[in-house]
Amino acid sequence: MEFSLYEDVLLLIDMPEEGMFAGAVGTVVDRHELLGNEMGYSVEFFDADGTTP
């Protein structure tokens, strides 16, 4: 699945070591070309107060 810049995305797994949990909404802020045809993404997550984890 590919995502566009500034598209909202949903975290599907818990990442407690990062302070993030499934259901968190983030915004794609950058796309990275990986080997082959794969894409990587940088995503910014914010909590209800606008703070990034």
Predicted model as a PDB file, atoms N, CA, C, CB and O in Angstrom, pLDDT in the B-factor column:
MODEL        1                                                                  
ATOM      1  N   MET A   1       0.849  -1.169   0.000  1.00 81.00           N  
ATOM      2  CA  MET A   1       0.000   0.000   0.000  1.00 81.00           C  
ATOM      3  C   MET A   1       0.899   1.238   0.000  1.00 81.00           C  
ATOM      4  CB  MET A   1      -0.968  -0.005   1.224  1.00 81.00           C  
ATOM      5  O   MET A   1       1.870   1.299   0.753  1.00 81.00           O  
ATOM      6  N   GLU A   2       0.584   2.197  -0.821  1.00 88.00           N  
ATOM      7  CA  GLU A   2       1.337   3.441  -0.860  1.00 88.00           C  
ATOM      8  C   GLU A   2       0.506   4.574  -0.271  1.00 88.00           C  
ATOM      9  CB  GLU A   2       1.760   3.773  -2.300  1.00 88.00           C  
ATOM     10  O   GLU A   2      -0.722   4.578  -0.357  1.00 88.00           O  
ATOM     11  N   PHE A   3       1.205   5.535   0.329  1.00 93.00           N  
ATOM     12  CA  PHE A   3       0.556   6.672   0.945  1.00 93.00           C  
ATOM     13  C   PHE A   3       1.081   7.957   0.313  1.00 93.00           C  
ATOM     14  CB  PHE A   3       0.784   6.675   2.471  1.00 93.00           C  
ATOM     15  O   PHE A   3       2.234   8.015  -0.115  1.00 93.00           O  
ATOM     16  N   SER A   4       0.253   8.966   0.255  1.00 94.00           N  
ATOM     17  CA  SER A   4       0.629  10.276  -0.263  1.00 94.00           C  
ATOM     18  C   SER A   4       1.146  11.152   0.870  1.00 94.00           C  
ATOM     19  CB  SER A   4      -0.568  10.950  -0.968  1.00 94.00           C  
ATOM     20  O   SER A   4       0.827  10.922   2.037  1.00 94.00           O  
ATOM     21  N   LEU A   5       1.943  12.157   0.524  1.00 96.00           N  
ATOM     22  CA  LEU A   5       2.374  13.115   1.530  1.00 96.00           C  
ATOM     23  C   LEU A   5       1.163  13.781   2.164  1.00 96.00           C  
ATOM     24  CB  LEU A   5       3.310  14.168   0.916  1.00 96.00           C  
ATOM     25  O   LEU A   5       0.187  14.106   1.487  1.00 96.00           O  
ATOM     26  N   TYR A   6       1.241  13.975   3.445  1.00 97.00           N  
ATOM     27  CA  TYR A   6       0.220  14.645   4.262  1.00 97.00           C  
ATOM     28  C   TYR A   6      -1.066  13.840   4.410  1.00 97.00           C  
ATOM     29  CB  TYR A   6      -0.106  15.986   3.664  1.00 97.00           C  
ATOM     30  O   TYR A   6      -2.080  14.362   4.873  1.00 97.00           O  
ATOM     31  N   GLU A   7      -1.024  12.587   4.023  1.00 97.00           N  
ATOM     32  CA  GLU A   7      -2.174  11.700   4.231  1.00 97.00           C  
ATOM     33  C   GLU A   7      -2.177  11.229   5.680  1.00 97.00           C  
ATOM     34  CB  GLU A   7      -2.134  10.479   3.252  1.00 97.00           C  
ATOM     35  O   GLU A   7      -1.118  10.944   6.240  1.00 97.00           O  
ATOM     36  N   ASP A   8      -3.351  11.145   6.289  1.00 94.00           N  
ATOM     37  CA  ASP A   8      -3.479  10.602   7.635  1.00 94.00           C  
ATOM     38  C   ASP A   8      -3.391   9.086   7.576  1.00 94.00           C  
ATOM     39  CB  ASP A   8      -4.806  11.049   8.290  1.00 94.00           C  
ATOM     40  O   ASP A   8      -3.943   8.457   6.674  1.00 94.00           O  
ATOM     41  N   VAL A   9      -2.686   8.498   8.556  1.00 95.00           N  
ATOM     42  CA  VAL A   9      -2.530   7.048   8.641  1.00 95.00           C  
ATOM     43  C   VAL A   9      -2.838   6.605  10.058  1.00 95.00           C  
ATOM     44  CB  VAL A   9      -1.099   6.608   8.223  1.00 95.00           C  
ATOM     45  O   VAL A   9      -2.803   7.407  10.991  1.00 95.00           O  
ATOM     46  N   LEU A  10      -3.138   5.335  10.214  1.00 92.00           N  
ATOM     47  CA  LEU A  10      -3.514   4.760  11.502  1.00 92.00           C  
ATOM     48  C   LEU A  10      -2.476   3.727  11.903  1.00 92.00           C  
ATOM     49  CB  LEU A  10      -4.930   4.124  11.441  1.00 92.00           C  
ATOM     50  O   LEU A  10      -2.145   2.846  11.110  1.00 92.00           O  
ATOM     51  N   LEU A  11      -1.954   3.819  13.123  1.00 92.00           N  
ATOM     52  CA  LEU A  11      -1.005   2.840  13.643  1.00 92.00           C  
ATOM     53  C   LEU A  11      -1.762   1.559  13.987  1.00 92.00           C  
ATOM     54  CB  LEU A  11      -0.248   3.395  14.891  1.00 92.00           C  
ATOM     55  O   LEU A  11      -2.758   1.596  14.709  1.00 92.00           O  
ATOM     56  N   LEU A  12      -1.284   0.429  13.468  1.00 94.00           N  
ATOM     57  CA  LEU A  12      -2.002  -0.835  13.639  1.00 94.00           C  
ATOM     58  C   LEU A  12      -1.465  -1.702  14.772  1.00 94.00           C  
ATOM     59  CB  LEU A  12      -1.952  -1.611  12.365  1.00 94.00           C  
ATOM     60  O   LEU A  12      -2.134  -2.644  15.198  1.00 94.00           O  
ATOM     61  N   ILE A  13      -0.275  -1.400  15.260  1.00 95.00           N  
ATOM     62  CA  ILE A  13       0.315  -2.209  16.330  1.00 95.00           C  
ATOM     63  C   ILE A  13       0.765  -1.305  17.473  1.00 95.00           C  
ATOM     64  CB  ILE A  13       1.510  -3.043  15.796  1.00 95.00           C  
ATOM     65  O   ILE A  13       1.040  -0.122  17.272  1.00 95.00           O  
ATOM     66  N   ASP A  14       0.835  -1.877  18.676  1.00 95.00           N  
ATOM     67  CA  ASP A  14       1.369  -1.148  19.822  1.00 95.00           C  
ATOM     68  C   ASP A  14       2.884  -1.049  19.697  1.00 95.00           C  
ATOM     69  CB  ASP A  14       0.973  -1.838  21.151  1.00 95.00           C  
ATOM     70  O   ASP A  14       3.543  -2.008  19.294  1.00 95.00           O  
ATOM     71  N   MET A  15       3.432   0.105  20.041  1.00 93.00           N  
ATOM     72  CA  MET A  15       4.879   0.322  20.103  1.00 93.00           C  
ATOM     73  C   MET A  15       5.179   0.993  21.442  1.00 93.00           C  
ATOM     74  CB  MET A  15       5.395   1.200  18.887  1.00 93.00           C  
ATOM     75  O   MET A  15       5.559   2.163  21.479  1.00 93.00           O  
ATOM     76  N   PRO A  16       5.008   0.250  22.549  1.00 93.00           N  
ATOM     77  CA  PRO A  16       5.125   0.872  23.878  1.00 93.00           C  
ATOM     78  C   PRO A  16       6.505   1.473  24.144  1.00 93.00           C  
ATOM     79  CB  PRO A  16       4.814  -0.150  24.947  1.00 93.00           C  
ATOM     80  O   PRO A  16       6.616   2.442  24.895  1.00 93.00           O  
ATOM     81  N   GLU A  17       7.560   0.912  23.540  1.00 94.00           N  
ATOM     82  CA  GLU A  17       8.899   1.472  23.743  1.00 94.00           C  
ATOM     83  C   GLU A  17       9.023   2.873  23.153  1.00 94.00           C  
ATOM     84  CB  GLU A  17       9.950   0.556  23.125  1.00 94.00           C  
ATOM     85  O   GLU A  17       9.921   3.631  23.520  1.00 94.00           O  
ATOM     86  N   GLU A  18       8.113   3.214  22.232  1.00 88.00           N  
ATOM     87  CA  GLU A  18       8.071   4.549  21.625  1.00 88.00           C  
ATOM     88  C   GLU A  18       6.950   5.406  22.216  1.00 88.00           C  
ATOM     89  CB  GLU A  18       7.890   4.433  20.110  1.00 88.00           C  
ATOM     90  O   GLU A  18       6.792   6.572  21.854  1.00 88.00           O  
ATOM     91  N   GLY A  19       6.172   4.814  23.132  1.00 86.00           N  
ATOM     92  CA  GLY A  19       5.053   5.533  23.727  1.00 86.00           C  
ATOM     93  C   GLY A  19       3.869   5.681  22.794  1.00 86.00           C  
ATOM     94  O   GLY A  19       3.065   6.601  22.943  1.00 86.00           O  
ATOM     95  N   MET A  20       3.756   4.758  21.810  1.00 88.00           N  
ATOM     96  CA  MET A  20       2.654   4.835  20.843  1.00 88.00           C  
ATOM     97  C   MET A  20       1.881   3.521  20.856  1.00 88.00           C  
ATOM     98  CB  MET A  20       3.187   5.145  19.408  1.00 88.00           C  
ATOM     99  O   MET A  20       2.447   2.449  21.072  1.00 88.00           O  
ATOM    100  N   PHE A  21       0.585   3.628  20.621  1.00 89.00           N  
ATOM    101  CA  PHE A  21      -0.272   2.457  20.698  1.00 89.00           C  
ATOM    102  C   PHE A  21      -1.223   2.396  19.512  1.00 89.00           C  
ATOM    103  CB  PHE A  21      -1.057   2.461  22.001  1.00 89.00           C  
ATOM    104  O   PHE A  21      -1.555   3.420  18.914  1.00 89.00           O  
ATOM    105  N   ALA A  22      -1.656   1.183  19.179  1.00 90.00           N  
ATOM    106  CA  ALA A  22      -2.563   0.961  18.057  1.00 90.00           C  
ATOM    107  C   ALA A  22      -3.741   1.920  18.147  1.00 90.00           C  
ATOM    108  CB  ALA A  22      -3.057  -0.501  18.030  1.00 90.00           C  
ATOM    109  O   ALA A  22      -4.303   2.146  19.218  1.00 90.00           O  
ATOM    110  N   GLY A  23      -4.098   2.473  17.000  1.00 88.00           N  
ATOM    111  CA  GLY A  23      -5.203   3.414  16.934  1.00 88.00           C  
ATOM    112  C   GLY A  23      -4.748   4.865  16.846  1.00 88.00           C  
ATOM    113  O   GLY A  23      -5.547   5.755  16.554  1.00 88.00           O  
ATOM    114  N   ALA A  24      -3.443   5.106  17.102  1.00 88.00           N  
ATOM    115  CA  ALA A  24      -2.923   6.473  17.004  1.00 88.00           C  
ATOM    116  C   ALA A  24      -2.984   6.931  15.546  1.00 88.00           C  
ATOM    117  CB  ALA A  24      -1.460   6.557  17.549  1.00 88.00           C  
ATOM    118  O   ALA A  24      -2.711   6.154  14.631  1.00 88.00           O  
ATOM    119  N   VAL A  25      -3.340   8.184  15.344  1.00 90.00           N  
ATOM    120  CA  VAL A  25      -3.415   8.750  14.000  1.00 90.00           C  
ATOM    121  C   VAL A  25      -2.174   9.607  13.775  1.00 90.00           C  
ATOM    122  CB  VAL A  25      -4.727   9.590  13.804  1.00 90.00           C  
ATOM    123  O   VAL A  25      -1.791  10.406  14.629  1.00 90.00           O  
ATOM    124  N   GLY A  26      -1.555   9.426  12.611  1.00 93.00           N  
ATOM    125  CA  GLY A  26      -0.376  10.203  12.251  1.00 93.00           C  
ATOM    126  C   GLY A  26      -0.520  10.758  10.850  1.00 93.00           C  
ATOM    127  O   GLY A  26      -1.460  10.421  10.130  1.00 93.00           O  
ATOM    128  N   THR A  27       0.426  11.621  10.462  1.00 95.00           N  
ATOM    129  CA  THR A  27       0.436  12.236   9.138  1.00 95.00           C  
ATOM    130  C   THR A  27       1.753  11.916   8.446  1.00 95.00           C  
ATOM    131  CB  THR A  27       0.225  13.770   9.233  1.00 95.00           C  
ATOM    132  O   THR A  27       2.824  12.102   9.023  1.00 95.00           O  
ATOM    133  N   VAL A  28       1.675  11.435   7.211  1.00 97.00           N  
ATOM    134  CA  VAL A  28       2.868  11.141   6.418  1.00 97.00           C  
ATOM    135  C   VAL A  28       3.541  12.475   6.082  1.00 97.00           C  
ATOM    136  CB  VAL A  28       2.509  10.328   5.107  1.00 97.00           C  
ATOM    137  O   VAL A  28       2.921  13.354   5.482  1.00 97.00           O  
ATOM    138  N   VAL A  29       4.825  12.623   6.474  1.00 97.00           N  
ATOM    139  CA  VAL A  29       5.537  13.872   6.228  1.00 97.00           C  
ATOM    140  C   VAL A  29       6.689  13.715   5.239  1.00 97.00           C  
ATOM    141  CB  VAL A  29       6.060  14.422   7.526  1.00 97.00           C  
ATOM    142  O   VAL A  29       7.241  14.712   4.772  1.00 97.00           O  
ATOM    143  N   ASP A  30       7.062  12.468   4.913  1.00 97.00           N  
ATOM    144  CA  ASP A  30       8.124  12.252   3.932  1.00 97.00           C  
ATOM    145  C   ASP A  30       8.025  10.826   3.403  1.00 97.00           C  
ATOM    146  CB  ASP A  30       9.531  12.516   4.556  1.00 97.00           C  
ATOM    147  O   ASP A  30       7.540   9.922   4.084  1.00 97.00           O  
ATOM    148  N   ARG A  31       8.499  10.648   2.162  1.00 94.00           N  
ATOM    149  CA  ARG A  31       8.525   9.323   1.531  1.00 94.00           C  
ATOM    150  C   ARG A  31       9.975   9.005   1.199  1.00 94.00           C  
ATOM    151  CB  ARG A  31       7.615   9.270   0.237  1.00 94.00           C  
ATOM    152  O   ARG A  31      10.738   9.887   0.806  1.00 94.00           O  
ATOM    153  N   HIS A  32      10.355   7.726   1.361  1.00 93.00           N  
ATOM    154  CA  HIS A  32      11.731   7.299   1.122  1.00 93.00           C  
ATOM    155  C   HIS A  32      11.725   6.100   0.196  1.00 93.00           C  
ATOM    156  CB  HIS A  32      12.453   6.962   2.449  1.00 93.00           C  
ATOM    157  O   HIS A  32      11.015   5.126   0.447  1.00 93.00           O  
ATOM    158  N   GLU A  33      12.510   6.159  -0.873  1.00 89.00           N  
ATOM    159  CA  GLU A  33      12.630   5.017  -1.774  1.00 89.00           C  
ATOM    160  C   GLU A  33      13.554   3.987  -1.133  1.00 89.00           C  
ATOM    161  CB  GLU A  33      13.165   5.457  -3.177  1.00 89.00           C  
ATOM    162  O   GLU A  33      14.668   4.311  -0.721  1.00 89.00           O  
ATOM    163  N   LEU A  34      13.087   2.753  -1.053  1.00 88.00           N  
ATOM    164  CA  LEU A  34      13.876   1.652  -0.519  1.00 88.00           C  
ATOM    165  C   LEU A  34      14.297   0.761  -1.671  1.00 88.00           C  
ATOM    166  CB  LEU A  34      13.081   0.849   0.546  1.00 88.00           C  
ATOM    167  O   LEU A  34      13.995   1.059  -2.826  1.00 88.00           O  
ATOM    168  N   LEU A  35      14.981  -0.315  -1.377  1.00 85.00           N  
ATOM    169  CA  LEU A  35      15.401  -1.244  -2.426  1.00 85.00           C  
ATOM    170  C   LEU A  35      14.198  -1.808  -3.168  1.00 85.00           C  
ATOM    171  CB  LEU A  35      16.233  -2.383  -1.832  1.00 85.00           C  
ATOM    172  O   LEU A  35      13.144  -2.030  -2.573  1.00 85.00           O  
ATOM    173  N   GLY A  36      14.353  -2.034  -4.438  1.00 82.00           N  
ATOM    174  CA  GLY A  36      13.253  -2.571  -5.240  1.00 82.00           C  
ATOM    175  C   GLY A  36      12.176  -1.525  -5.424  1.00 82.00           C  
ATOM    176  O   GLY A  36      12.469  -0.345  -5.618  1.00 82.00           O  
ATOM    177  N   ASN A  37      10.930  -1.961  -5.363  1.00 81.00           N  
ATOM    178  CA  ASN A  37       9.786  -1.053  -5.553  1.00 81.00           C  
ATOM    179  C   ASN A  37       9.152  -0.622  -4.246  1.00 81.00           C  
ATOM    180  CB  ASN A  37       8.741  -1.712  -6.415  1.00 81.00           C  
ATOM    181  O   ASN A  37       8.064  -0.047  -4.250  1.00 81.00           O  
ATOM    182  N   GLU A  38       9.811  -0.888  -3.127  1.00 87.00           N  
ATOM    183  CA  GLU A  38       9.217  -0.567  -1.829  1.00 87.00           C  
ATOM    184  C   GLU A  38       9.419   0.898  -1.470  1.00 87.00           C  
ATOM    185  CB  GLU A  38       9.810  -1.453  -0.742  1.00 87.00           C  
ATOM    186  O   GLU A  38      10.387   1.533  -1.888  1.00 87.00           O  
ATOM    187  N   MET A  39       8.478   1.418  -0.683  1.00 89.00           N  
ATOM    188  CA  MET A  39       8.566   2.782  -0.181  1.00 89.00           C  
ATOM    189  C   MET A  39       8.608   2.740   1.345  1.00 89.00           C  
ATOM    190  CB  MET A  39       7.368   3.647  -0.685  1.00 89.00           C  
ATOM    191  O   MET A  39       7.976   1.890   1.973  1.00 89.00           O  
ATOM    192  N   GLY A  40       9.358   3.666   1.925  1.00 93.00           N  
ATOM    193  CA  GLY A  40       9.359   3.870   3.366  1.00 93.00           C  
ATOM    194  C   GLY A  40       8.755   5.240   3.637  1.00 93.00           C  
ATOM    195  O   GLY A  40       8.699   6.087   2.746  1.00 93.00           O  
ATOM    196  N   TYR A  41       8.307   5.453   4.858  1.00 95.00           N  
ATOM    197  CA  TYR A  41       7.615   6.702   5.176  1.00 95.00           C  
ATOM    198  C   TYR A  41       8.064   7.241   6.524  1.00 95.00           C  
ATOM    199  CB  TYR A  41       6.097   6.494   5.172  1.00 95.00           C  
ATOM    200  O   TYR A  41       8.365   6.478   7.441  1.00 95.00           O  
ATOM    201  N   SER A  42       8.105   8.550   6.633  1.00 96.00           N  
ATOM    202  CA  SER A  42       8.255   9.220   7.923  1.00 96.00           C  
ATOM    203  C   SER A  42       6.876   9.731   8.297  1.00 96.00           C  
ATOM    204  CB  SER A  42       9.324  10.393   7.871  1.00 96.00           C  
ATOM    205  O   SER A  42       6.217  10.407   7.507  1.00 96.00           O  
ATOM    206  N   VAL A  43       6.443   9.403   9.509  1.00 95.00           N  
ATOM    207  CA  VAL A  43       5.100   9.759   9.967  1.00 95.00           C  
ATOM    208  C   VAL A  43       5.214  10.503  11.292  1.00 95.00           C  
ATOM    209  CB  VAL A  43       4.199   8.493  10.118  1.00 95.00           C  
ATOM    210  O   VAL A  43       5.935  10.065  12.188  1.00 95.00           O  
ATOM    211  N   GLU A  44       4.515  11.613  11.422  1.00 94.00           N  
ATOM    212  CA  GLU A  44       4.441  12.366  12.673  1.00 94.00           C  
ATOM    213  C   GLU A  44       3.151  11.998  13.378  1.00 94.00           C  
ATOM    214  CB  GLU A  44       4.518  13.902  12.421  1.00 94.00           C  
ATOM    215  O   GLU A  44       2.070  12.069  12.795  1.00 94.00           O  
ATOM    216  N   PHE A  45       3.272  11.602  14.643  1.00 89.00           N  
ATOM    217  CA  PHE A  45       2.109  11.281  15.459  1.00 89.00           C  
ATOM    218  C   PHE A  45       1.939  12.365  16.517  1.00 89.00           C  
ATOM    219  CB  PHE A  45       2.254   9.875  16.118  1.00 89.00           C  
ATOM    220  O   PHE A  45       2.922  12.877  17.053  1.00 89.00           O  
ATOM    221  N   PHE A  46       0.698  12.710  16.815  1.00 80.00           N  
ATOM    222  CA  PHE A  46       0.373  13.711  17.816  1.00 80.00           C  
ATOM    223  C   PHE A  46      -0.703  13.147  18.724  1.00 80.00           C  
ATOM    224  CB  PHE A  46      -0.089  15.040  17.159  1.00 80.00           C  
ATOM    225  O   PHE A  46      -1.590  12.420  18.276  1.00 80.00           O  
ATOM    226  N   ASP A  47      -0.616  13.489  20.015  1.00 73.00           N  
ATOM    227  CA  ASP A  47      -1.691  13.071  20.919  1.00 73.00           C  
ATOM    228  C   ASP A  47      -2.793  14.127  20.896  1.00 73.00           C  
ATOM    229  CB  ASP A  47      -1.154  12.858  22.375  1.00 73.00           C  
ATOM    230  O   ASP A  47      -2.729  15.083  20.124  1.00 73.00           O  
ATOM    231  N   ALA A  48      -3.793  13.950  21.738  1.00 71.00           N  
ATOM    232  CA  ALA A  48      -4.944  14.852  21.734  1.00 71.00           C  
ATOM    233  C   ALA A  48      -4.554  16.297  22.086  1.00 71.00           C  
ATOM    234  CB  ALA A  48      -5.998  14.348  22.716  1.00 71.00           C  
ATOM    235  O   ALA A  48      -5.254  17.241  21.719  1.00 71.00           O  
ATOM    236  N   ASP A  49      -3.429  16.460  22.803  1.00 75.00           N  
ATOM    237  CA  ASP A  49      -2.961  17.791  23.184  1.00 75.00           C  
ATOM    238  C   ASP A  49      -2.024  18.408  22.147  1.00 75.00           C  
ATOM    239  CB  ASP A  49      -2.261  17.723  24.520  1.00 75.00           C  
ATOM    240  O   ASP A  49      -1.560  19.535  22.323  1.00 75.00           O  
ATOM    241  N   GLY A  50      -1.738  17.661  21.045  1.00 72.00           N  
ATOM    242  CA  GLY A  50      -0.847  18.150  20.020  1.00 72.00           C  
ATOM    243  C   GLY A  50       0.625  17.880  20.288  1.00 72.00           C  
ATOM    244  O   GLY A  50       1.497  18.423  19.609  1.00 72.00           O  
ATOM    245  N   THR A  51       0.901  17.033  21.287  1.00 73.00           N  
ATOM    246  CA  THR A  51       2.266  16.683  21.649  1.00 73.00           C  
ATOM    247  C   THR A  51       2.699  15.441  20.887  1.00 73.00           C  
ATOM    248  CB  THR A  51       2.390  16.459  23.165  1.00 73.00           C  
ATOM    249  O   THR A  51       1.921  14.500  20.733  1.00 73.00           O  
ATOM    250  N   THR A  52       3.941  15.439  20.411  1.00 73.00           N  
ATOM    251  CA  THR A  52       4.465  14.250  19.731  1.00 73.00           C  
ATOM    252  C   THR A  52       5.082  13.319  20.763  1.00 73.00           C  
ATOM    253  CB  THR A  52       5.514  14.638  18.644  1.00 73.00           C  
ATOM    254  O   THR A  52       5.788  13.776  21.661  1.00 73.00           O  
ATOM    255  N   PRO A  53       4.825  12.011  20.648  1.00 68.00           N  
ATOM    256  CA  PRO A  53       5.415  11.059  21.600  1.00 68.00           C  
ATOM    257  C   PRO A  53       6.912  10.954  21.441  1.00 68.00           C  
ATOM    258  CB  PRO A  53       4.793   9.689  21.432  1.00 68.00           C  
ATOM    259  O   PRO A  53       7.558  10.196  22.165  1.00 68.00           O  
TER     260      PRO A  53                                                      
ENDMDL                                                                          
END                                                                             
